[in-house]
Amino acid sequence: MRSPDDSCDSICRVVRSTYTRHADEYVRGTSSYSSFPGLEDEVRGFLAAAPSGRVLDLGAGSGRDSRLAVEAGRRVLSCDASIGILRSRFADRAGSPVCGDALRIPFRSGSFSALIASGVLLHLPRRCCQPALEEIRRVLTPDGRAFVSMKLGRGEGWRTTPRFPHPRWFTYYQVAEFGEMCERAGLLVSATLSGDREDWFTVTLVQR
């Protein structure tokens, strides 16, 4: 039986608190694509192929992907669970900021034709990821698409990274495993990319 501190909400609360306490540091370290080889081209390609309409940047962080979407002429809403992250970005007008998380996306069903979740769902315990994918499916239009980046590997737990040395929860997936989870949530993988970012992979998802 899980302890109360092992619940999805408890883990997400700690991750959110970490981002809030170190918001300025995180925003400074992730606001450029220079540390993420190939990601800019991947996001551009996704936006070019996505149907016209509103874009949701889920777990928007520094706003890097929101800015790119605005530059591409899209109407963007930036959603992040950390109010500290949103405040740190106050001067950044790219994407209307909304506080919310992946398990309870604060928008009506069918609100977005495109959704970006870059390095977000990997912070959820494995058992919580499918409900988040179901939320993504819910807020997409019937022809909508989602761009999701995840960590390749096995296992899950609290980790630190050289770029951001504060404990966060990471869940690692094999590509096929993640694709099967997406299918159970009502989403199909239409494209998979493994770029030059070490253990990252990205998928484009469409409604089943």
C-alpha positions as CSV (number, residue, x, y, z in Angstrom):
1,M,0.0,0.0,0.0
2,R,1.3,3.4,-0.9
3,S,2.1,5.9,1.8
4,P,0.2,9.2,1.7
5,D,3.4,11.0,0.7
6,D,3.6,8.8,-2.4
7,S,0.4,10.1,-3.9
8,C,0.3,11.9,-7.3
9,D,-0.8,15.1,-5.6
10,S,2.0,15.0,-3.0
11,I,4.7,14.4,-5.6
12,C,3.3,17.1,-7.9
13,R,3.1,19.5,-4.9
14,V,6.8,19.0,-4.1
15,V,7.8,19.4,-7.8
16,R,5.7,22.5,-8.1
17,S,7.3,23.9,-4.9
18,T,10.8,23.3,-6.3
19,Y,10.0,25.2,-9.4
20,T,8.5,28.0,-7.5
21,R,11.4,28.4,-5.1
22,H,14.0,28.3,-7.9
23,A,11.9,30.0,-10.6
24,D,14.4,32.7,-11.7
25,E,17.2,30.1,-11.9
26,Y,15.0,27.7,-14.0
27,V,13.8,30.4,-16.4
28,R,17.3,31.7,-17.0
29,G,18.6,28.2,-17.7
30,T,15.8,27.1,-20.1
31,S,14.7,30.3,-22.0
32,S,16.9,29.5,-25.0
33,Y,16.9,26.5,-27.4
34,S,20.7,26.5,-27.4
35,S,20.9,23.8,-24.7
36,F,18.3,21.6,-26.4
37,P,19.7,20.7,-29.9
38,G,17.1,20.1,-32.5
39,L,14.1,21.0,-30.3
40,E,13.4,24.3,-32.0
41,D,13.1,22.7,-35.4
42,E,10.9,20.0,-34.0
43,V,8.5,22.5,-32.4
44,R,8.5,24.6,-35.6
45,G,7.7,21.5,-37.7
46,F,4.9,20.5,-35.3
47,L,3.3,24.0,-35.4
48,A,3.5,24.2,-39.2
49,A,1.6,20.9,-39.5
50,A,-1.0,21.5,-36.8
51,P,-4.4,22.7,-37.7
52,S,-5.2,26.4,-37.3
53,G,-6.6,27.6,-34.0
54,R,-5.4,28.1,-30.5
55,V,-2.3,26.5,-29.0
56,L,-1.9,25.5,-25.4
57,D,1.7,25.4,-24.0
58,L,1.2,23.0,-21.1
59,G,3.9,23.3,-18.4
60,A,5.1,26.3,-20.3
61,G,8.1,27.0,-17.9
62,S,10.3,29.8,-19.3
63,G,7.9,30.4,-22.2
64,R,10.4,29.4,-24.8
65,D,7.9,27.3,-26.8
66,S,5.1,29.9,-26.3
67,R,7.3,32.6,-27.9
68,L,8.1,30.4,-30.9
69,A,4.4,29.7,-31.4
70,V,3.6,33.5,-31.2
71,E,6.3,34.2,-33.7
72,A,4.6,31.6,-36.0
73,G,1.5,33.6,-35.8
74,R,-0.5,31.4,-33.5
75,R,-2.7,32.5,-30.6
76,V,-1.1,30.9,-27.5
77,L,-2.1,30.3,-23.9
78,S,0.7,29.4,-21.5
79,C,-0.3,27.1,-18.6
80,D,2.1,26.2,-15.7
81,A,1.4,24.7,-12.3
82,S,4.0,27.0,-10.6
83,I,2.9,30.5,-9.9
84,G,6.5,31.4,-9.2
85,I,7.4,30.4,-12.8
86,L,4.6,32.6,-14.2
87,R,5.6,35.5,-12.0
88,S,9.3,35.2,-13.1
89,R,8.0,35.5,-16.6
90,F,5.8,38.5,-15.9
91,A,7.6,40.7,-18.4
92,D,7.3,38.0,-21.1
93,R,4.1,38.8,-23.0
94,A,4.3,35.7,-25.2
95,G,1.2,33.6,-24.4
96,S,-1.5,34.6,-22.0
97,P,-0.5,33.0,-18.6
98,V,-2.8,30.7,-16.7
99,C,-2.0,28.7,-13.6
100,G,-3.0,25.0,-13.9
101,D,-1.5,21.5,-14.1
102,A,-1.6,18.6,-16.5
103,L,-4.0,16.5,-14.3
104,R,-6.6,19.2,-14.2
105,I,-6.2,21.3,-17.3
106,P,-8.3,24.4,-16.6
107,F,-10.0,24.7,-20.0
108,R,-13.2,23.4,-21.7
109,S,-13.2,20.3,-23.8
110,G,-12.1,20.8,-27.4
111,S,-10.5,24.2,-26.7
112,F,-7.2,23.8,-28.6
113,S,-6.2,22.7,-32.1
114,A,-2.6,22.2,-30.9
115,L,-0.9,21.5,-27.6
116,I,2.8,21.4,-26.6
117,A,3.9,19.6,-23.5
118,S,7.7,19.8,-23.6
119,G,9.4,18.0,-20.6
120,V,6.2,18.1,-18.5
121,L,4.6,14.7,-18.2
122,L,7.9,13.1,-17.2
123,H,7.5,14.8,-13.8
124,L,4.4,12.7,-13.1
125,P,4.6,9.3,-11.5
126,R,3.9,6.6,-14.1
127,R,0.5,5.8,-12.6
128,C,-0.6,9.4,-13.1
129,C,0.5,9.9,-16.7
130,Q,-2.4,8.2,-18.4
131,P,-5.0,10.5,-16.7
132,A,-2.9,13.5,-17.9
133,L,-2.9,12.1,-21.4
134,E,-6.7,11.8,-21.2
135,E,-6.9,15.4,-20.1
136,I,-4.8,16.4,-23.2
137,R,-7.2,14.4,-25.4
138,R,-10.1,16.1,-23.8
139,V,-9.0,19.7,-24.5
140,L,-8.0,19.0,-28.1
141,T,-10.3,19.5,-31.0
142,P,-11.2,16.3,-32.9
143,D,-8.5,17.1,-35.5
144,G,-6.1,18.5,-32.9
145,R,-2.5,17.5,-32.4
146,A,-0.2,17.3,-29.3
147,F,3.6,17.5,-29.2
148,V,5.0,15.7,-26.2
149,S,8.7,15.3,-25.2
150,M,9.7,12.6,-22.7
151,K,12.8,11.0,-21.2
152,L,14.0,7.7,-22.6
153,G,14.9,5.0,-20.1
154,R,13.5,2.9,-17.3
155,G,12.4,3.5,-13.7
156,E,11.2,6.6,-11.8
157,G,12.1,8.6,-8.7
158,W,13.6,11.8,-7.4
159,R,16.6,13.1,-9.4
160,T,18.8,16.2,-9.8
161,T,20.5,17.3,-13.0
162,P,23.7,19.4,-13.5
163,R,21.7,22.2,-15.1
164,F,19.1,22.4,-12.3
165,P,20.5,20.7,-9.1
166,H,17.3,20.6,-7.2
167,P,15.3,17.4,-6.6
168,R,12.5,16.7,-9.1
169,W,10.5,13.6,-9.9
170,F,11.4,11.9,-13.2
171,T,9.7,9.0,-14.9
172,Y,11.5,7.3,-17.8
173,Y,9.8,5.5,-20.7
174,Q,10.5,3.2,-23.6
175,V,9.0,4.6,-26.8
176,A,6.7,1.7,-27.4
177,E,5.6,1.7,-23.7
178,F,4.7,5.4,-23.9
179,G,2.8,4.8,-27.2
180,E,0.7,2.1,-25.6
181,M,-0.2,4.4,-22.7
182,C,-1.2,7.1,-25.2
183,E,-3.5,4.6,-27.0
184,R,-5.2,3.7,-23.8
185,A,-5.8,7.4,-23.3
186,G,-7.4,7.6,-26.7
187,L,-4.4,9.2,-28.6
188,L,-2.4,7.7,-31.4
189,V,1.3,8.4,-32.1
190,S,1.5,9.8,-35.6
191,A,5.3,10.6,-35.5
192,T,8.2,9.9,-33.2
193,L,11.6,11.7,-33.1
194,S,14.8,11.0,-31.3
195,G,17.1,13.9,-31.8
196,D,20.5,14.8,-30.4
197,R,19.3,15.5,-26.9
198,E,20.8,12.4,-25.2
199,D,17.9,10.5,-23.6
200,W,15.0,12.6,-25.0
201,F,12.3,11.5,-27.5
202,T,9.3,13.4,-28.8
203,V,6.0,12.2,-30.1
204,T,3.2,13.8,-32.1
205,L,-0.3,12.6,-30.9
206,V,-3.6,12.7,-32.7
207,Q,-7.1,11.7,-31.6
208,R,-8.0,8.0,-32.1
